[in-house]
Amino acid sequence: MIYYVYILQSVKAGRYYIGVTNNVRRRLQEHNGGLSKSSAPYAPYTLVRVERYARAQEAYQRELFLKGKKSKRIIEKIIQSSPDVLAEQEVGIPTLQSRGSASKRWDSVGRANDS
């Protein structure tokens, strides 16, 4: 099974939400429908980044790494790094990140790799 780490941004508050799922489209609908208790007050959301992982363990490690970054500036740099184009194509939801790409890619624990 394929797992995705996704980053949403609140349209009205600008806050970020980071999660793991095997169905990004469904999770985005749940967040925007108020079905997720922790994110409901800040809905609606826009998908700003999605990353694809072959194993759940890798996805959850990446989620923990991202959630450990308390700096909005660091999260925004990660969002602006090279998008996972394959993951975006698979979920069928273009992210705001699709507009362009930077010169860095990030591995599953947040280390930058030149590509």
N, CA, C and O atoms as a GROMACS GRO file, in nm:
protein
  460
    1MET      N    1   0.085  -0.118   0.000
    1MET     CA    2   0.000   0.000   0.000
    1MET      C    3   0.089   0.124   0.000
    1MET      O    4   0.197   0.124   0.060
    2ILE      N    5   0.044   0.228  -0.066
    2ILE     CA    6   0.116   0.355  -0.072
    2ILE      C    7   0.061   0.448   0.036
    2ILE      O    8  -0.060   0.454   0.059
    3TYR      N    9   0.150   0.520   0.101
    3TYR     CA   10   0.112   0.617   0.204
    3TYR      C   11   0.160   0.754   0.162
    3TYR      O   12   0.262   0.769   0.095
    4TYR      N   13   0.085   0.854   0.203
    4TYR     CA   14   0.119   0.992   0.168
    4TYR      C   15   0.129   1.077   0.294
    4TYR      O   16   0.048   1.065   0.385
    5VAL      N   17   0.231   1.161   0.298
    5VAL     CA   18   0.240   1.266   0.399
    5VAL      C   19   0.189   1.390   0.328
    5VAL      O   20   0.235   1.425   0.219
    6TYR      N   21   0.094   1.457   0.390
    6TYR     CA   22   0.036   1.574   0.326
    6TYR      C   23   0.044   1.694   0.420
    6TYR      O   24   0.041   1.681   0.542
    7ILE      N   25   0.054   1.810   0.358
    7ILE     CA   26   0.053   1.935   0.434
    7ILE      C   27  -0.061   2.019   0.378
    7ILE      O   28  -0.068   2.047   0.258
    8LEU      N   29  -0.150   2.059   0.467
    8LEU     CA   30  -0.261   2.147   0.432
    8LEU      C   31  -0.235   2.284   0.490
    8LEU      O   32  -0.166   2.297   0.592
    9GLN      N   33  -0.291   2.386   0.426
    9GLN     CA   34  -0.284   2.520   0.482
    9GLN      C   35  -0.425   2.575   0.493
    9GLN      O   36  -0.504   2.568   0.398
   10SER      N   37  -0.456   2.629   0.609
   10SER     CA   38  -0.586   2.690   0.634
   10SER      C   39  -0.598   2.815   0.548
   10SER      O   40  -0.512   2.903   0.553
   11VAL      N   41  -0.707   2.823   0.470
   11VAL     CA   42  -0.730   2.939   0.386
   11VAL      C   43  -0.754   3.064   0.470
   11VAL      O   44  -0.708   3.173   0.436
   12LYS      N   45  -0.826   3.048   0.581
   12LYS     CA   46  -0.860   3.166   0.660
   12LYS      C   47  -0.759   3.201   0.768
   12LYS      O   48  -0.749   3.317   0.807
   13ALA      N   49  -0.684   3.104   0.818
   13ALA     CA   50  -0.591   3.132   0.928
   13ALA      C   51  -0.444   3.121   0.888
   13ALA      O   52  -0.357   3.169   0.961
   14GLY      N   53  -0.416   3.060   0.774
   14GLY     CA   54  -0.277   3.043   0.731
   14GLY      C   55  -0.201   2.934   0.803
   14GLY      O   56  -0.083   2.912   0.774
   15ARG      N   57  -0.265   2.866   0.897
   15ARG     CA   58  -0.200   2.760   0.975
   15ARG      C   59  -0.180   2.636   0.890
   15ARG      O   60  -0.253   2.612   0.793
   16TYR      N   61  -0.080   2.554   0.928
   16TYR     CA   62  -0.052   2.430   0.857
   16TYR      C   63  -0.101   2.311   0.937
   16TYR      O   64  -0.101   2.312   1.060
   17TYR      N   65  -0.143   2.208   0.864
   17TYR     CA   66  -0.180   2.081   0.925
   17TYR      C   67  -0.102   1.973   0.850
   17TYR      O   68  -0.101   1.973   0.727
   18ILE      N   69  -0.038   1.883   0.922
   18ILE     CA   70   0.042   1.776   0.863
   18ILE      C   71  -0.016   1.643   0.904
   18ILE      O   72  -0.048   1.622   1.021
   19GLY      N   73  -0.031   1.552   0.807
   19GLY     CA   74  -0.087   1.421   0.838
   19GLY      C   75  -0.038   1.313   0.744
   19GLY      O   76   0.035   1.340   0.648
   20VAL      N   77  -0.078   1.190   0.772
   20VAL     CA   78  -0.046   1.073   0.690
   20VAL      C   79  -0.177   1.005   0.654
   20VAL      O   80  -0.269   0.996   0.736
   21THR      N   81  -0.185   0.958   0.530
   21THR     CA   82  -0.305   0.888   0.485
   21THR      C   83  -0.270   0.799   0.366
   21THR      O   84  -0.163   0.812   0.307
   22ASN      N   85  -0.362   0.710   0.332
   22ASN     CA   86  -0.348   0.635   0.208
   22ASN      C   87  -0.446   0.687   0.103
   22ASN      O   88  -0.455   0.633  -0.007
   23ASN      N   89  -0.520   0.794   0.138
   23ASN     CA   90  -0.617   0.854   0.045
   23ASN      C   91  -0.624   1.005   0.072
   23ASN      O   92  -0.701   1.050   0.156
   24VAL      N   93  -0.544   1.081   0.000
   24VAL     CA   94  -0.534   1.226   0.024
   24VAL      C   95  -0.665   1.296  -0.009
   24VAL      O   96  -0.708   1.385   0.065
   25ARG      N   97  -0.728   1.259  -0.118
   25ARG     CA   98  -0.854   1.323  -0.158
   25ARG      C   99  -0.960   1.310  -0.046
   25ARG      O  100  -1.026   1.408  -0.011
   26ARG      N  101  -0.975   1.189   0.008
   26ARG     CA  102  -1.071   1.167   0.116
   26ARG      C  103  -1.037   1.249   0.240
   26ARG      O  104  -1.124   1.311   0.301
   27ARG      N  105  -0.908   1.250   0.278
   27ARG     CA  106  -0.867   1.325   0.398
   27ARG      C  107  -0.889   1.474   0.382
   27ARG      O  108  -0.931   1.541   0.476
   28LEU      N  109  -0.862   1.528   0.262
   28LEU     CA  110  -0.886   1.670   0.238
   28LEU      C  111  -1.035   1.701   0.252
   28LEU      O  112  -1.072   1.803   0.310
   29GLN      N  113  -1.120   1.613   0.200
   29GLN     CA  114  -1.265   1.632   0.215
   29GLN      C  115  -1.306   1.625   0.362
   29GLN      O  116  -1.391   1.702   0.406
   30GLU      N  117  -1.247   1.533   0.437
   30GLU     CA  118  -1.278   1.522   0.580
   30GLU      C  119  -1.236   1.648   0.656
   30GLU      O  120  -1.311   1.698   0.740
   31HIS      N  121  -1.118   1.698   0.626
   31HIS     CA  122  -1.072   1.821   0.693
   31HIS      C  123  -1.163   1.938   0.657
   31HIS      O  124  -1.203   2.015   0.744
   32ASN      N  125  -1.195   1.951   0.530
   32ASN     CA  126  -1.279   2.064   0.486
   32ASN      C  127  -1.424   2.049   0.529
   32ASN      O  128  -1.498   2.147   0.535
   33GLY      N  129  -1.466   1.927   0.559
   33GLY     CA  130  -1.602   1.902   0.606
   33GLY      C  131  -1.617   1.910   0.757
   33GLY      O  132  -1.725   1.888   0.811
   34GLY      N  133  -1.509   1.941   0.826
   34GLY     CA  134  -1.514   1.954   0.972
   34GLY      C  135  -1.514   1.821   1.045
   34GLY      O  136  -1.548   1.817   1.164
   35LEU      N  137  -1.477   1.712   0.978
   35LEU     CA  138  -1.480   1.580   1.040
   35LEU      C  139  -1.357   1.549   1.124
   35LEU      O  140  -1.355   1.451   1.199
   36SER      N  141  -1.254   1.630   1.111
   36SER     CA  142  -1.134   1.612   1.190
   36SER      C  143  -1.137   1.717   1.302
   36SER      O  144  -1.124   1.836   1.276
   37LYS      N  145  -1.154   1.671   1.425
   37LYS     CA  146  -1.175   1.761   1.539
   37LYS      C  147  -1.064   1.865   1.555
   37LYS      O  148  -1.092   1.982   1.583
   38SER      N  149  -0.938   1.824   1.537
   38SER     CA  150  -0.826   1.916   1.560
   38SER      C  151  -0.814   2.024   1.452
   38SER      O  152  -0.761   2.132   1.478
   39SER      N  153  -0.861   1.995   1.333
   39SER     CA  154  -0.845   2.093   1.225
   39SER      C  155  -0.973   2.168   1.190
   39SER      O  156  -0.968   2.266   1.116
   40ALA      N  157  -1.086   2.126   1.241
   40ALA     CA  158  -1.216   2.185   1.205
   40ALA      C  159  -1.224   2.336   1.226
   40ALA      O  160  -1.280   2.405   1.140
   41PRO      N  161  -1.171   2.392   1.334
   41PRO     CA  162  -1.186   2.537   1.354
   41PRO      C  163  -1.117   2.622   1.248
   41PRO      O  164  -1.148   2.741   1.234
   42TYR      N  165  -1.023   2.563   1.174
   42TYR     CA  166  -0.945   2.642   1.078
   42TYR      C  167  -0.980   2.612   0.932
   42TYR      O  168  -0.914   2.663   0.842
   43ALA      N  169  -1.081   2.531   0.907
   43ALA     CA  170  -1.123   2.497   0.771
   43ALA      C  171  -1.177   2.622   0.702
   43ALA      O  172  -1.226   2.713   0.769
   44PRO      N  173  -1.169   2.629   0.571
   44PRO     CA  174  -1.126   2.529   0.474
   44PRO      C  175  -0.974   2.527   0.455
   44PRO      O  176  -0.903   2.620   0.493
   45TYR      N  177  -0.929   2.417   0.394
   45TYR     CA  178  -0.787   2.394   0.370
   45TYR      C  179  -0.757   2.378   0.223
   45TYR      O  180  -0.842   2.339   0.143
   46THR      N  181  -0.632   2.409   0.189
   46THR     CA  182  -0.577   2.386   0.056
   46THR      C  183  -0.459   2.292   0.072
   46THR      O  184  -0.379   2.307   0.164
   47LEU      N  185  -0.447   2.195  -0.018
   47LEU     CA  186  -0.333   2.105  -0.018
   47LEU      C  187  -0.212   2.181  -0.070
   47LEU      O  188  -0.215   2.234  -0.181
   48VAL      N  189  -0.105   2.187   0.010
   48VAL     CA  190   0.014   2.260  -0.034
   48VAL      C  191   0.134   2.170  -0.061
   48VAL      O  192   0.229   2.211  -0.127
   49ARG      N  193   0.130   2.045  -0.012
   49ARG     CA  194   0.238   1.951  -0.041
   49ARG      C  195   0.191   1.809  -0.014
   49ARG      O  196   0.115   1.784   0.079
   50VAL      N  197   0.238   1.718  -0.098
   50VAL     CA  198   0.212   1.576  -0.077
   50VAL      C  199   0.338   1.499  -0.114
   50VAL      O  200   0.402   1.527  -0.215
   51GLU      N  201   0.372   1.402  -0.030
   51GLU     CA  202   0.489   1.317  -0.052
   51GLU      C  203   0.446   1.171  -0.047
   51GLU      O  204   0.359   1.134   0.032
   52ARG      N  205   0.504   1.089  -0.131
   52ARG     CA  206   0.466   0.948  -0.146
   52ARG      C  207   0.569   0.859  -0.077
   52ARG      O  208   0.690   0.880  -0.089
   53TYR      N  209   0.519   0.758  -0.004
   53TYR     CA  210   0.606   0.662   0.064
   53TYR      C  211   0.552   0.521   0.044
   53TYR      O  212   0.430   0.499   0.046
   54ALA      N  213   0.642   0.426   0.024
   54ALA     CA  214   0.604   0.287   0.001
   54ALA      C  215   0.568   0.215   0.131
   54ALA      O  216   0.493   0.117   0.129
   55ARG      N  217   0.620   0.264   0.244
   55ARG     CA  218   0.596   0.198   0.372
   55ARG      C  219   0.539   0.297   0.472
   55ARG      O  220   0.577   0.414   0.475
   56ALA      N  221   0.447   0.249   0.554
   56ALA     CA  222   0.384   0.333   0.656
   56ALA      C  223   0.488   0.389   0.752
   56ALA      O  224   0.480   0.505   0.790
   57GLN      N  225   0.584   0.308   0.791
   57GLN     CA  226   0.687   0.352   0.886
   57GLN      C  227   0.761   0.475   0.833
   57GLN      O  228   0.786   0.569   0.909
   58GLU      N  229   0.795   0.476   0.706
   58GLU     CA  230   0.864   0.591   0.646
   58GLU      C  231   0.776   0.716   0.650
   58GLU      O  232   0.823   0.825   0.682
   59ALA      N  233   0.649   0.698   0.617
   59ALA     CA  234   0.556   0.812   0.617
   59ALA      C  235   0.540   0.869   0.758
   59ALA      O  236   0.540   0.991   0.776
   60TYR      N  237   0.526   0.783   0.857
   60TYR     CA  238   0.509   0.831   0.994
   60TYR      C  239   0.638   0.896   1.048
   60TYR      O  240   0.631   0.990   1.127
   61GLN      N  241   0.754   0.845   1.007
   61GLN     CA  242   0.879   0.910   1.046
   61GLN      C  243   0.886   1.052   0.989
   61GLN      O  244   0.926   1.146   1.058
   62ARG      N  245   0.848   1.065   0.863
   62ARG     CA  246   0.849   1.197   0.799
   62ARG      C  247   0.749   1.291   0.867
   62ARG      O  248   0.778   1.408   0.889
   63GLU      N  249   0.630   1.239   0.899
   63GLU     CA  250   0.530   1.320   0.968
   63GLU      C  251   0.585   1.370   1.102
   63GLU      O  252   0.571   1.488   1.134
   64LEU      N  253   0.647   1.282   1.179
   64LEU     CA  254   0.705   1.323   1.307
   64LEU      C  255   0.814   1.428   1.289
   64LEU      O  256   0.822   1.524   1.366
   65PHE      N  257   0.898   1.410   1.188
   65PHE     CA  258   1.002   1.508   1.160
   65PHE      C  259   0.938   1.644   1.131
   65PHE      O  260   0.978   1.745   1.188
   66LEU      N  261   0.839   1.647   1.043
   66LEU     CA  262   0.774   1.774   1.005
   66LEU      C  263   0.702   1.837   1.123
   66LEU      O  264   0.710   1.959   1.143
   67LYS      N  265   0.632   1.756   1.201
   67LYS     CA  266   0.560   1.810   1.316
   67LYS      C  267   0.656   1.860   1.424
   67LYS      O  268   0.620   1.946   1.505
   68GLY      N  269   0.778   1.808   1.424
   68GLY     CA  270   0.878   1.855   1.519
   68GLY      C  271   0.934   1.992   1.485
   68GLY      O  272   0.999   2.056   1.569
   69LYS      N  273   0.910   2.036   1.364
   69LYS     CA  274   0.956   2.168   1.322
   69LYS      C  275   0.851   2.269   1.365
   69LYS      O  276   0.745   2.281   1.304
   70LYS      N  277   0.881   2.340   1.469
   70LYS     CA  278   0.785   2.436   1.524
   70LYS      C  279   0.791   2.570   1.450
   70LYS      O  280   0.706   2.657   1.472
   71SER      N  281   0.888   2.586   1.362
   71SER     CA  282   0.906   2.712   1.290
   71SER      C  283   0.825   2.712   1.162
   71SER      O  284   0.842   2.624   1.077
   72LYS      N  285   0.737   2.809   1.148
   72LYS     CA  286   0.659   2.824   1.025
   72LYS      C  287   0.752   2.845   0.906
   72LYS      O  288   0.724   2.799   0.796
   73ARG      N  289   0.864   2.915   0.928
   73ARG     CA  290   0.959   2.942   0.821
   73ARG      C  291   1.020   2.812   0.768
   73ARG      O  292   1.036   2.797   0.647
   74ILE      N  293   1.053   2.719   0.856
   74ILE     CA  294   1.111   2.592   0.812
   74ILE      C  295   1.007   2.510   0.735
   74ILE      O  296   1.038   2.453   0.631
   75ILE      N  297   0.885   2.505   0.785
   75ILE     CA  298   0.778   2.432   0.714
   75ILE      C  299   0.758   2.493   0.575
   75ILE      O  300   0.739   2.419   0.479
   76GLU      N  301   0.760   2.624   0.565
   76GLU     CA  302   0.742   2.689   0.434
   76GLU      C  303   0.857   2.657   0.339
   76GLU      O  304   0.835   2.645   0.219
   77LYS      N  305   0.980   2.645   0.391
   77LYS     CA  306   1.093   2.605   0.305
   77LYS      C  307   1.073   2.463   0.254
   77LYS      O  308   1.102   2.434   0.138
   78ILE      N  309   1.024   2.376   0.340
   78ILE     CA  310   0.998   2.237   0.299
   78ILE      C  311   0.889   2.235   0.193
   78ILE      O  312   0.900   2.162   0.094
   79ILE      N  313   0.785   2.313   0.212
   79ILE     CA  314   0.676   2.319   0.114
   79ILE      C  315   0.728   2.367  -0.020
   79ILE      O  316   0.686   2.318  -0.124
   80GLN      N  317   0.820   2.461  -0.019
   80GLN     CA  318   0.873   2.518  -0.143
   80GLN      C  319   0.980   2.432  -0.209
   80GLN      O  320   1.020   2.460  -0.322
   81SER      N  321   1.028   2.328  -0.139
   81SER     CA  322   1.128   2.241  -0.200
   81SER      C  323   1.062   2.161  -0.312
   81SER      O  324   0.940   2.168  -0.330
   82SER      N  325   1.140   2.088  -0.387
   82SER     CA  326   1.088   2.015  -0.503
   82SER      C  327   0.966   1.931  -0.466
   82SER      O  328   0.970   1.856  -0.369
   83PRO      N  329   0.859   1.943  -0.542
   83PRO     CA  330   0.739   1.865  -0.513
   83PRO      C  331   0.755   1.719  -0.553
   83PRO      O  332   0.838   1.686  -0.638
   84ASP      N  333   0.676   1.633  -0.493
   84ASP     CA  334   0.670   1.493  -0.532
   84ASP      C  335   0.565   1.485  -0.643
   84ASP      O  336   0.447   1.462  -0.616
   85VAL      N  337   0.609   1.505  -0.767
   85VAL     CA  338   0.518   1.514  -0.880
   85VAL      C  339   0.438   1.386  -0.896
   85VAL      O  340   0.319   1.391  -0.926
   86LEU      N  341   0.502   1.271  -0.878
   86LEU     CA  342   0.432   1.144  -0.890
   86LEU      C  343   0.317   1.136  -0.791
   86LEU      O  344   0.207   1.094  -0.827
   87ALA      N  345   0.341   1.175  -0.666
   87ALA     CA  346   0.236   1.171  -0.566
   87ALA      C  347   0.122   1.265  -0.603
   87ALA      O  348   0.005   1.231  -0.587
   88GLU      N  349   0.155   1.384  -0.653
   88GLU     CA  350   0.052   1.478  -0.694
   88GLU      C  351  -0.033   1.420  -0.807
   88GLU      O  352  -0.155   1.435  -0.807
   89GLN      N  353   0.031   1.353  -0.902
   89GLN     CA  354  -0.043   1.292  -1.013
   89GLN      C  355  -0.133   1.179  -0.962
   89GLN      O  356  -0.246   1.164  -1.008
   90GLU      N  357  -0.083   1.101  -0.868
   90GLU     CA  358  -0.161   0.989  -0.814
   90GLU      C  359  -0.284   1.035  -0.739
   90GLU      O  360  -0.391   0.975  -0.754
   91VAL      N  361  -0.273   1.139  -0.659
   91VAL     CA  362  -0.387   1.183  -0.579
   91VAL      C  363  -0.482   1.268  -0.661
   91VAL      O  364  -0.597   1.286  -0.623
   92GLY      N  365  -0.436   1.320  -0.775
   92GLY     CA  366  -0.522   1.396  -0.863
   92GLY      C  367  -0.561   1.533  -0.811
   92GLY      O  368  -0.659   1.591  -0.856
   93ILE      N  369  -0.485   1.585  -0.716
   93ILE     CA  370  -0.512   1.717  -0.662
   93ILE      C  371  -0.384   1.798  -0.677
   93ILE      O  372  -0.285   1.770  -0.609
   94PRO      N  373  -0.382   1.898  -0.765
   94PRO     CA  374  -0.260   1.978  -0.775
   94PRO      C  375  -0.240   2.059  -0.648
   94PRO      O  376  -0.336   2.112  -0.591
   95THR      N  377  -0.117   2.068  -0.604
   95THR     CA  378  -0.087   2.147  -0.485
   95THR      C  379  -0.044   2.286  -0.528
   95THR      O  380  -0.011   2.308  -0.645
   96LEU      N  381  -0.043   2.379  -0.435
   96LEU     CA  382   0.008   2.512  -0.464
   96LEU      C  383   0.154   2.504  -0.503
   96LEU      O  384   0.204   2.590  -0.574
   97GLN      N  385   0.222   2.399  -0.457
   97GLN     CA  386   0.364   2.378  -0.483
   97GLN      C  387   0.389   2.345  -0.630
   97GLN      O  388   0.503   2.359  -0.676
   98SER      N  389   0.288   2.302  -0.706
   98SER     CA  390   0.305   2.258  -0.843
   98SER      C  391   0.353   2.368  -0.937
   98SER      O  392   0.393   2.339  -1.050
   99ARG      N  393   0.349   2.490  -0.893
   99ARG     CA  394   0.385   2.602  -0.980
   99ARG      C  395   0.530   2.598  -1.024
   99ARG      O  396   0.563   2.649  -1.132
  100GLY      N  397   0.618   2.540  -0.946
  100GLY     CA  398   0.760   2.538  -0.980
  100GLY      C  399   0.832   2.448  -0.884
  100GLY      O  400   0.771   2.392  -0.793
  101SER      N  401   0.961   2.434  -0.904
  101SER     CA  402   1.036   2.349  -0.812
  101SER      C  403   1.168   2.413  -0.778
  101SER      O  404   1.225   2.489  -0.856
  102ALA      N  405   1.214   2.381  -0.661
  102ALA     CA  406   1.344   2.431  -0.615
  102ALA      C  407   1.450   2.326  -0.647
  102ALA      O  408   1.420   2.224  -0.708
  103SER      N  409   1.572   2.350  -0.606
  103SER     CA  410   1.680   2.259  -0.640
  103SER      C  411   1.702   2.152  -0.535
  103SER      O  412   1.794   2.072  -0.549
  104LYS      N  413   1.621   2.146  -0.432
  104LYS     CA  414   1.641   2.049  -0.324
  104LYS      C  415   1.526   1.950  -0.319
  104LYS      O  416   1.411   1.984  -0.349
  105ARG      N  417   1.558   1.826  -0.281
  105ARG     CA  418   1.459   1.724  -0.248
  105ARG      C  419   1.489   1.681  -0.106
  105ARG      O  420   1.602   1.694  -0.060
  106TRP      N  421   1.389   1.630  -0.037
  106TRP     CA  422   1.406   1.593   0.103
  106TRP      C  423   1.383   1.444   0.119
  106TRP      O  424   1.287   1.390   0.063
  107ASP      N  425   1.469   1.379   0.194
  107ASP     CA  426   1.449   1.237   0.217
  107ASP      C  427   1.349   1.217   0.331
  107ASP      O  428   1.293   1.314   0.383
  108SER      N  429   1.326   1.092   0.369
  108SER     CA  430   1.217   1.062   0.462
  108SER      C  431   1.235   1.117   0.603
  108SER      O  432   1.140   1.119   0.681
  109VAL      N  433   1.355   1.161   0.637
  109VAL     CA  434   1.374   1.220   0.769
  109VAL      C  435   1.414   1.367   0.761
  109VAL      O  436   1.460   1.424   0.860
  110GLY      N  437   1.395   1.428   0.644
  110GLY     CA  438   1.412   1.571   0.632
  110GLY      C  439   1.549   1.619   0.593
  110GLY      O  440   1.578   1.739   0.605
  111ARG      N  441   1.636   1.531   0.547
  111ARG     CA  442   1.767   1.575   0.501
  111ARG      C  443   1.757   1.620   0.355
  111ARG      O  444   1.695   1.552   0.273
  112ALA      N  445   1.815   1.733   0.323
  112ALA     CA  446   1.811   1.784   0.186
  112ALA      C  447   1.907   1.705   0.098
  112ALA      O  448   2.021   1.678   0.138
  113ASN      N  449   1.861   1.667  -0.020
  113ASN     CA  450   1.943   1.600  -0.118
  113ASN      C  451   1.941   1.682  -0.245
  113ASN      O  452   1.834   1.722  -0.291
  114ASP      N  453   2.057   1.709  -0.304
  114ASP     CA  454   2.058   1.780  -0.432
  114ASP      C  455   2.009   1.685  -0.539
  114ASP      O  456   2.046   1.567  -0.541
  115SER      N  457   1.925   1.738  -0.629
  115SER     CA  458   1.877   1.652  -0.737
  115SER      C  459   1.904   1.714  -0.870
  115SER      O  460   1.870   1.656  -0.973
   0.00000   0.00000   0.00000
